[in-house]
């Protein structure tokens, strides 16, 4: 399970884009040939009292879009729940 703090509404775009880069690096590591036997990578988002319910799907989509290698291999799975 991955635990993250969703960015606050006043976060500027360049800082937010930079924060997404780390997710793409995780994708690169998990897509290495040495890990080719991976059959499933699951990222679950447990949202504790999200700031704005409308922005949550956008943020989750932004994060998941940083995993093109795993997605192309069909091994990326995700779920989202709220824990209010």
Biopython code that builds the backbone (N, CA, C, O; Angstrom):
import numpy as np
from Bio.PDB.StructureBuilder import StructureBuilder

atoms = [
    (1, "UNK", "N", (0.852, -1.169, 0.000)),
    (1, "UNK", "CA", (0.000, 0.000, 0.000)),
    (1, "UNK", "C", (0.898, 1.232, 0.000)),
    (1, "UNK", "O", (1.940, 1.263, 0.654)),
    (2, "UNK", "N", (0.480, 2.218, -0.729)),
    (2, "UNK", "CA", (1.209, 3.476, -0.812)),
    (2, "UNK", "C", (0.428, 4.526, -0.037)),
    (2, "UNK", "O", (-0.777, 4.678, -0.238)),
    (3, "UNK", "N", (1.092, 5.240, 0.833)),
    (3, "UNK", "CA", (0.445, 6.320, 1.580)),
    (3, "UNK", "C", (1.051, 7.634, 1.123)),
    (3, "UNK", "O", (2.264, 7.829, 1.189)),
    (4, "UNK", "N", (0.196, 8.530, 0.660)),
    (4, "UNK", "CA", (0.673, 9.848, 0.228)),
    (4, "UNK", "C", (-0.240, 10.917, 0.788)),
    (4, "UNK", "O", (-1.407, 10.662, 1.086)),
    (5, "UNK", "N", (0.295, 12.101, 0.925)),
    (5, "UNK", "CA", (-0.514, 13.268, 1.261)),
    (5, "UNK", "C", (-0.862, 13.937, -0.051)),
    (5, "UNK", "O", (0.020, 14.266, -0.844)),
    (6, "UNK", "N", (-2.148, 14.139, -0.276)),
    (6, "UNK", "CA", (-2.549, 14.838, -1.489)),
    (6, "UNK", "C", (-2.104, 16.280, -1.391)),
    (6, "UNK", "O", (-2.117, 16.867, -0.309)),
    (7, "UNK", "N", (-1.711, 16.853, -2.509)),
    (7, "UNK", "CA", (-1.221, 18.237, -2.448)),
    (7, "UNK", "C", (-2.342, 19.208, -2.092)),
    (7, "UNK", "O", (-3.499, 19.005, -2.460)),
    (8, "UNK", "N", (-1.985, 20.256, -1.377)),
    (8, "UNK", "CA", (-2.985, 21.266, -1.038)),
    (8, "UNK", "C", (-3.412, 22.041, -2.287)),
    (8, "UNK", "O", (-2.688, 22.065, -3.283)),
    (9, "UNK", "N", (-4.577, 22.668, -2.234)),
    (9, "UNK", "CA", (-5.095, 23.387, -3.410)),
    (9, "UNK", "C", (-4.210, 24.543, -3.876)),
    (9, "UNK", "O", (-4.285, 24.943, -5.038)),
    (10, "UNK", "N", (-3.377, 25.083, -2.991)),
    (10, "UNK", "CA", (-2.545, 26.228, -3.374)),
    (10, "UNK", "C", (-1.170, 25.816, -3.923)),
    (10, "UNK", "O", (-0.326, 26.680, -4.163)),
    (11, "UNK", "N", (-0.934, 24.533, -4.123)),
    (11, "UNK", "CA", (0.332, 24.054, -4.670)),
    (11, "UNK", "C", (0.459, 24.488, -6.118)),
    (11, "UNK", "O", (-0.476, 24.317, -6.901)),
    (12, "UNK", "N", (1.620, 25.055, -6.489)),
    (12, "UNK", "CA", (1.762, 25.526, -7.863)),
    (12, "UNK", "C", (2.050, 24.348, -8.798)),
    (12, "UNK", "O", (2.495, 23.285, -8.366)),
    (13, "UNK", "N", (1.789, 24.563, -10.072)),
    (13, "UNK", "CA", (1.850, 23.497, -11.073)),
    (13, "UNK", "C", (3.248, 22.899, -11.204)),
    (13, "UNK", "O", (3.380, 21.680, -11.307)),
    (14, "UNK", "N", (4.285, 23.715, -11.202)),
    (14, "UNK", "CA", (5.635, 23.178, -11.404)),
    (14, "UNK", "C", (6.061, 22.285, -10.232)),
    (14, "UNK", "O", (6.712, 21.262, -10.446)),
    (15, "UNK", "N", (5.711, 22.652, -9.027)),
    (15, "UNK", "CA", (6.041, 21.821, -7.868)),
    (15, "UNK", "C", (5.265, 20.515, -7.916)),
    (15, "UNK", "O", (5.800, 19.457, -7.585)),
    (16, "UNK", "N", (4.007, 20.588, -8.328)),
    (16, "UNK", "CA", (3.185, 19.386, -8.443)),
    (16, "UNK", "C", (3.745, 18.463, -9.522)),
    (16, "UNK", "O", (3.834, 17.253, -9.317)),
    (17, "UNK", "N", (4.123, 19.025, -10.669)),
    (17, "UNK", "CA", (4.694, 18.225, -11.756)),
    (17, "UNK", "C", (5.986, 17.554, -11.296)),
    (17, "UNK", "O", (6.245, 16.404, -11.649)),
    (18, "UNK", "N", (6.781, 18.248, -10.529)),
    (18, "UNK", "CA", (8.024, 17.679, -10.001)),
    (18, "UNK", "C", (7.730, 16.521, -9.045)),
    (18, "UNK", "O", (8.460, 15.530, -9.028)),
    (19, "UNK", "N", (6.669, 16.642, -8.255)),
    (19, "UNK", "CA", (6.333, 15.570, -7.320)),
    (19, "UNK", "C", (5.913, 14.297, -8.055)),
    (19, "UNK", "O", (6.078, 13.196, -7.530)),
    (20, "UNK", "N", (5.377, 14.441, -9.250)),
    (20, "UNK", "CA", (4.970, 13.273, -10.033)),
    (20, "UNK", "C", (6.166, 12.523, -10.624)),
    (20, "UNK", "O", (6.065, 11.335, -10.928)),
    (21, "UNK", "N", (7.277, 13.205, -10.782)),
    (21, "UNK", "CA", (8.456, 12.585, -11.389)),
    (21, "UNK", "C", (8.922, 11.351, -10.611)),
    (21, "UNK", "O", (9.380, 10.377, -11.209)),
    (22, "UNK", "N", (8.809, 11.389, -9.313)),
    (22, "UNK", "CA", (9.212, 10.246, -8.489)),
    (22, "UNK", "C", (8.408, 8.995, -8.801)),
    (22, "UNK", "O", (8.937, 7.885, -8.746)),
    (23, "UNK", "N", (7.140, 9.167, -9.126)),
    (23, "UNK", "CA", (6.303, 8.025, -9.489)),
    (23, "UNK", "C", (6.795, 7.401, -10.792)),
    (23, "UNK", "O", (6.805, 6.179, -10.938)),
    (24, "UNK", "N", (7.197, 8.236, -11.725)),
    (24, "UNK", "CA", (7.707, 7.719, -13.005)),
    (24, "UNK", "C", (9.012, 6.949, -12.782)),
    (24, "UNK", "O", (9.277, 5.960, -13.466)),
    (25, "UNK", "N", (9.813, 7.400, -11.837)),
    (25, "UNK", "CA", (11.046, 6.686, -11.514)),
    (25, "UNK", "C", (10.733, 5.305, -10.935)),
    (25, "UNK", "O", (11.438, 4.340, -11.231)),
    (26, "UNK", "N", (9.697, 5.202, -10.123)),
    (26, "UNK", "CA", (9.278, 3.898, -9.599)),
    (26, "UNK", "C", (8.869, 2.986, -10.747)),
    (26, "UNK", "O", (9.203, 1.801, -10.750)),
    (27, "UNK", "N", (8.151, 3.530, -11.718)),
    (27, "UNK", "CA", (7.766, 2.755, -12.899)),
    (27, "UNK", "C", (8.993, 2.228, -13.624)),
    (27, "UNK", "O", (9.024, 1.067, -14.032)),
    (28, "UNK", "N", (9.998, 3.065, -13.785)),
    (28, "UNK", "CA", (11.228, 2.655, -14.469)),
    (28, "UNK", "C", (11.935, 1.524, -13.720)),
    (28, "UNK", "O", (12.433, 0.581, -14.337)),
    (29, "UNK", "N", (11.976, 1.621, -12.406)),
    (29, "UNK", "CA", (12.627, 0.584, -11.605)),
    (29, "UNK", "C", (11.861, -0.741, -11.722)),
    (29, "UNK", "O", (12.467, -1.793, -11.925)),
    (30, "UNK", "N", (10.549, -0.687, -11.597)),
    (30, "UNK", "CA", (9.752, -1.912, -11.626)),
    (30, "UNK", "C", (9.664, -2.540, -13.010)),
    (30, "UNK", "O", (9.312, -3.712, -13.139)),
    (31, "UNK", "N", (9.981, -1.773, -14.041)),
    (31, "UNK", "CA", (9.914, -2.294, -15.410)),
    (31, "UNK", "C", (11.260, -2.833, -15.902)),
    (31, "UNK", "O", (11.381, -3.210, -17.067)),
    (32, "UNK", "N", (12.256, -2.873, -15.042)),
    (32, "UNK", "CA", (13.565, -3.392, -15.432)),
    (32, "UNK", "C", (13.472, -4.877, -15.793)),
    (32, "UNK", "O", (12.663, -5.608, -15.221)),
    (33, "UNK", "N", (14.288, -5.311, -16.728)),
    (33, "UNK", "CA", (14.276, -6.724, -17.133)),
    (33, "UNK", "C", (14.483, -7.705, -15.973)),
    (33, "UNK", "O", (13.926, -8.803, -15.982)),
    (34, "UNK", "N", (15.275, -7.314, -14.986)),
    (34, "UNK", "CA", (15.525, -8.200, -13.851)),
    (34, "UNK", "C", (14.226, -8.500, -13.076)),
    (34, "UNK", "O", (14.143, -9.500, -12.362)),
    (35, "UNK", "N", (13.232, -7.641, -13.221)),
    (35, "UNK", "CA", (11.945, -7.845, -12.550)),
    (35, "UNK", "C", (10.853, -8.284, -13.528)),
    (35, "UNK", "O", (9.666, -8.091, -13.269)),
    (36, "UNK", "N", (11.252, -8.861, -14.626)),
    (36, "UNK", "CA", (10.285, -9.235, -15.666)),
    (36, "UNK", "C", (9.295, -10.308, -15.219)),
    (36, "UNK", "O", (8.286, -10.535, -15.887)),
    (37, "UNK", "N", (9.571, -10.964, -14.101)),
    (37, "UNK", "CA", (8.632, -11.976, -13.621)),
    (37, "UNK", "C", (7.460, -11.369, -12.840)),
    (37, "UNK", "O", (6.545, -12.089, -12.438)),
    (38, "UNK", "N", (7.485, -10.057, -12.626)),
    (38, "UNK", "CA", (6.348, -9.414, -11.951)),
    (38, "UNK", "C", (5.083, -9.654, -12.758)),
    (38, "UNK", "O", (5.073, -9.475, -13.975)),
    (39, "UNK", "N", (4.033, -10.054, -12.088)),
    (39, "UNK", "CA", (2.763, -10.310, -12.765)),
    (39, "UNK", "C", (1.674, -9.335, -12.336)),
    (39, "UNK", "O", (0.622, -9.245, -12.968)),
    (40, "UNK", "N", (1.941, -8.601, -11.247)),
    (40, "UNK", "CA", (0.939, -7.660, -10.762)),
    (40, "UNK", "C", (1.606, -6.629, -9.859)),
    (40, "UNK", "O", (2.357, -6.970, -8.945)),
    (41, "UNK", "N", (1.319, -5.382, -10.134)),
    (41, "UNK", "CA", (1.735, -4.285, -9.267)),
    (41, "UNK", "C", (0.460, -3.529, -8.923)),
    (41, "UNK", "O", (-0.231, -3.017, -9.804)),
    (42, "UNK", "N", (0.161, -3.467, -7.641)),
    (42, "UNK", "CA", (-1.084, -2.837, -7.220)),
    (42, "UNK", "C", (-0.767, -1.608, -6.377)),
    (42, "UNK", "O", (0.046, -1.662, -5.454)),
    (43, "UNK", "N", (-1.412, -0.517, -6.705)),
    (43, "UNK", "CA", (-1.286, 0.729, -5.947)),
    (43, "UNK", "C", (-2.676, 1.070, -5.424)),
    (43, "UNK", "O", (-3.597, 1.326, -6.199)),
    (44, "UNK", "N", (-2.813, 1.070, -4.122)),
    (44, "UNK", "CA", (-4.080, 1.412, -3.486)),
    (44, "UNK", "C", (-3.963, 2.786, -2.845)),
    (44, "UNK", "O", (-2.982, 3.085, -2.164)),
    (45, "UNK", "N", (-4.952, 3.600, -3.066)),
    (45, "UNK", "CA", (-5.004, 4.933, -2.478)),
    (45, "UNK", "C", (-6.065, 4.931, -1.389)),
    (45, "UNK", "O", (-7.247, 4.731, -1.670)),
    (46, "UNK", "N", (-5.648, 5.153, -0.147)),
    (46, "UNK", "CA", (-6.564, 5.294, 0.975)),
    (46, "UNK", "C", (-6.592, 6.775, 1.332)),
    (46, "UNK", "O", (-5.618, 7.319, 1.852)),
    (47, "UNK", "N", (-7.701, 7.409, 1.052)),
    (47, "UNK", "CA", (-7.810, 8.860, 1.191)),
    (47, "UNK", "C", (-8.488, 9.213, 2.503)),
    (47, "UNK", "O", (-9.651, 8.877, 2.724)),
    (48, "UNK", "N", (-7.759, 9.885, 3.362)),
    (48, "UNK", "CA", (-8.274, 10.283, 4.661)),
    (48, "UNK", "C", (-8.767, 11.716, 4.581)),
    (48, "UNK", "O", (-7.978, 12.661, 4.600)),
    (49, "UNK", "N", (-10.076, 11.865, 4.490)),
    (49, "UNK", "CA", (-10.693, 13.184, 4.473)),
    (49, "UNK", "C", (-10.095, 14.078, 3.385)),
    (49, "UNK", "O", (-9.461, 15.087, 3.698)),
    (50, "UNK", "N", (-10.287, 13.723, 2.113)),
    (50, "UNK", "CA", (-9.687, 14.503, 1.026)),
    (50, "UNK", "C", (-10.107, 15.966, 1.059)),
    (50, "UNK", "O", (-11.208, 16.310, 1.488)),
    (51, "UNK", "N", (-9.201, 16.812, 0.593)),
    (51, "UNK", "CA", (-9.423, 18.253, 0.578)),
    (51, "UNK", "C", (-10.652, 18.612, -0.248)),
    (51, "UNK", "O", (-11.517, 19.366, 0.197)),
    (52, "UNK", "N", (-10.713, 18.072, -1.429)),
    (52, "UNK", "CA", (-11.777, 18.407, -2.373)),
    (52, "UNK", "C", (-12.112, 17.139, -3.156)),
    (52, "UNK", "O", (-11.290, 16.650, -3.930)),
    (53, "UNK", "N", (-13.307, 16.611, -2.957)),
    (53, "UNK", "CA", (-13.679, 15.344, -3.581)),
    (53, "UNK", "C", (-13.558, 15.371, -5.096)),
    (53, "UNK", "O", (-13.337, 14.323, -5.703)),
    (54, "UNK", "N", (-13.695, 16.526, -5.725)),
    (54, "UNK", "CA", (-13.636, 16.599, -7.184)),
    (54, "UNK", "C", (-12.211, 16.508, -7.709)),
    (54, "UNK", "O", (-12.000, 16.080, -8.844)),
    (55, "UNK", "N", (-11.240, 16.899, -6.913)),
    (55, "UNK", "CA", (-9.851, 16.889, -7.374)),
    (55, "UNK", "C", (-9.196, 15.524, -7.174)),
    (55, "UNK", "O", (-8.209, 15.211, -7.839)),
    (56, "UNK", "N", (-9.732, 14.715, -6.272)),
    (56, "UNK", "CA", (-9.130, 13.422, -5.961)),
    (56, "UNK", "C", (-8.971, 12.538, -7.197)),
    (56, "UNK", "O", (-7.875, 12.022, -7.415)),
    (57, "UNK", "N", (-10.002, 12.336, -8.015)),
    (57, "UNK", "CA", (-9.811, 11.486, -9.205)),
    (57, "UNK", "C", (-8.748, 12.030, -10.160)),
    (57, "UNK", "O", (-8.035, 11.255, -10.797)),
    (58, "UNK", "N", (-8.639, 13.336, -10.262)),
    (58, "UNK", "CA", (-7.623, 13.929, -11.126)),
    (58, "UNK", "C", (-6.215, 13.631, -10.611)),
    (58, "UNK", "O", (-5.320, 13.313, -11.394)),
    (59, "UNK", "N", (-6.023, 13.732, -9.312)),
    (59, "UNK", "CA", (-4.715, 13.462, -8.730)),
    (59, "UNK", "C", (-4.355, 11.990, -8.889)),
    (59, "UNK", "O", (-3.228, 11.659, -9.255)),
    (60, "UNK", "N", (-5.306, 11.116, -8.617)),
    (60, "UNK", "CA", (-5.065, 9.676, -8.785)),
    (60, "UNK", "C", (-4.721, 9.378, -10.242)),
    (60, "UNK", "O", (-3.778, 8.633, -10.510)),
    (61, "UNK", "N", (-5.465, 9.946, -11.178)),
    (61, "UNK", "CA", (-5.171, 9.748, -12.605)),
    (61, "UNK", "C", (-3.784, 10.272, -12.969)),
    (61, "UNK", "O", (-3.061, 9.641, -13.740)),
    (62, "UNK", "N", (-3.413, 11.428, -12.411)),
    (62, "UNK", "CA", (-2.080, 11.986, -12.665)),
    (62, "UNK", "C", (-0.994, 11.024, -12.190)),
    (62, "UNK", "O", (-0.010, 10.798, -12.895)),
    (63, "UNK", "N", (-1.171, 10.464, -11.011)),
    (63, "UNK", "CA", (-0.177, 9.534, -10.472)),
    (63, "UNK", "C", (-0.113, 8.272, -11.316)),
    (63, "UNK", "O", (0.973, 7.820, -11.678)),
    (64, "UNK", "N", (-1.270, 7.702, -11.630)),
    (64, "UNK", "CA", (-1.284, 6.462, -12.408)),
    (64, "UNK", "C", (-0.720, 6.661, -13.812)),
    (64, "UNK", "O", (-0.181, 5.723, -14.399)),
    (65, "UNK", "N", (-0.838, 7.862, -14.352)),
    (65, "UNK", "CA", (-0.299, 8.119, -15.690)),
    (65, "UNK", "C", (1.228, 8.103, -15.694)),
    (65, "UNK", "O", (1.843, 8.094, -16.761)),
    (66, "UNK", "N", (1.835, 8.101, -14.529)),
    (66, "UNK", "CA", (3.293, 8.064, -14.427)),
    (66, "UNK", "C", (3.842, 6.635, -14.526)),
    (66, "UNK", "O", (5.048, 6.426, -14.399)),
    (67, "UNK", "N", (2.971, 5.667, -14.749)),
    (67, "UNK", "CA", (3.365, 4.265, -14.829)),
    (67, "UNK", "C", (3.102, 3.691, -16.223)),
    (67, "UNK", "O", (2.414, 2.678, -16.343)),
    (68, "UNK", "N", (3.635, 4.317, -17.281)),
    (68, "UNK", "CA", (3.328, 3.829, -18.628)),
    (68, "UNK", "C", (3.875, 2.434, -18.911)),
    (68, "UNK", "O", (3.238, 1.660, -19.625)),
    (69, "UNK", "N", (5.035, 2.100, -18.367)),
    (69, "UNK", "CA", (5.617, 0.783, -18.618)),
    (69, "UNK", "C", (4.774, -0.327, -18.007)),
    (69, "UNK", "O", (4.460, -1.315, -18.671)),
    (70, "UNK", "N", (4.410, -0.160, -16.738)),
    (70, "UNK", "CA", (3.600, -1.181, -16.072)),
    (70, "UNK", "C", (2.212, -1.261, -16.688)),
    (70, "UNK", "O", (1.649, -2.348, -16.823)),
    (71, "UNK", "N", (1.669, -0.125, -17.056)),
    (71, "UNK", "CA", (0.351, -0.099, -17.674)),
    (71, "UNK", "C", (0.370, -0.806, -19.027)),
    (71, "UNK", "O", (-0.539, -1.574, -19.342)),
    (72, "UNK", "N", (1.401, -0.547, -19.821)),
    (72, "UNK", "CA", (1.511, -1.184, -21.132)),
    (72, "UNK", "C", (1.661, -2.699, -21.023)),
    (72, "UNK", "O", (1.226, -3.435, -21.910)),
    (73, "UNK", "N", (2.277, -3.164, -19.935)),
    (73, "UNK", "CA", (2.430, -4.598, -19.731)),
    (73, "UNK", "C", (1.172, -5.232, -19.146)),
    (73, "UNK", "O", (1.078, -6.455, -19.042)),
    (74, "UNK", "N", (0.205, -4.396, -18.765)),
    (74, "UNK", "CA", (-1.055, -4.904, -18.231)),
    (74, "UNK", "C", (-0.955, -5.450, -16.815)),
    (74, "UNK", "O", (-1.777, -6.269, -16.406)),
    (75, "UNK", "N", (0.044, -5.003, -16.062)),
    (75, "UNK", "CA", (0.203, -5.520, -14.701)),
    (75, "UNK", "C", (-0.065, -4.463, -13.627)),
    (75, "UNK", "O", (0.104, -4.738, -12.439)),
    (76, "UNK", "N", (-0.478, -3.273, -14.026)),
    (76, "UNK", "CA", (-0.756, -2.201, -13.072)),
    (76, "UNK", "C", (-2.222, -2.245, -12.669)),
    (76, "UNK", "O", (-3.114, -2.192, -13.516)),
    (77, "UNK", "N", (-2.459, -2.342, -11.370)),
    (77, "UNK", "CA", (-3.809, -2.347, -10.829)),
    (77, "UNK", "C", (-3.889, -1.297, -9.737)),
    (77, "UNK", "O", (-2.897, -0.997, -9.073)),
    (78, "UNK", "N", (-5.078, -0.742, -9.556)),
    (78, "UNK", "CA", (-5.241, 0.322, -8.567)),
    (78, "UNK", "C", (-6.659, 0.317, -8.013)),
    (78, "UNK", "O", (-7.611, -0.116, -8.662)),
    (79, "UNK", "N", (-6.758, 0.813, -6.794)),
    (79, "UNK", "CA", (-8.061, 0.984, -6.159)),
    (79, "UNK", "C", (-7.971, 2.225, -5.279)),
    (79, "UNK", "O", (-6.895, 2.589, -4.804)),
    (80, "UNK", "N", (-9.092, 2.853, -5.074)),
    (80, "UNK", "CA", (-9.161, 4.049, -4.247)),
    (80, "UNK", "C", (-10.317, 3.924, -3.280)),
    (80, "UNK", "O", (-11.414, 3.524, -3.670)),
    (81, "UNK", "N", (-10.085, 4.262, -2.025)),
    (81, "UNK", "CA", (-11.178, 4.293, -1.063)),
    (81, "UNK", "C", (-10.968, 5.477, -0.138)),
    (81, "UNK", "O", (-9.850, 5.970, 0.016)),
    (82, "UNK", "N", (-12.042, 5.923, 0.470)),
    (82, "UNK", "CA", (-11.976, 7.009, 1.443)),
    (82, "UNK", "C", (-12.132, 6.424, 2.832)),
    (82, "UNK", "O", (-12.954, 5.535, 3.052)),
    (83, "UNK", "N", (-11.346, 6.919, 3.763)),
    (83, "UNK", "CA", (-11.389, 6.414, 5.137)),
    (83, "UNK", "C", (-11.765, 7.537, 6.093)),
    (83, "UNK", "O", (-11.019, 7.862, 7.016)),
    (84, "UNK", "N", (-12.912, 8.111, 5.860)),
    (84, "UNK", "CA", (-13.365, 9.221, 6.714)),
    (84, "UNK", "C", (-13.932, 8.709, 8.010)),
    (84, "UNK", "O", (-14.361, 9.499, 8.851)),
]
sb = StructureBuilder()
sb.init_structure("model")
sb.init_model(0)
sb.init_chain("A")
sb.init_seg("    ")
for serial, (resi, resn, name, xyz) in enumerate(atoms, 1):
    if name == "N":
        sb.init_residue(resn, " ", resi, " ")
    sb.init_atom(name, np.array(xyz, "f"), 0.0, 1.0, " ", f" {name:<3s}", serial, name[0])
structure = sb.get_structure()
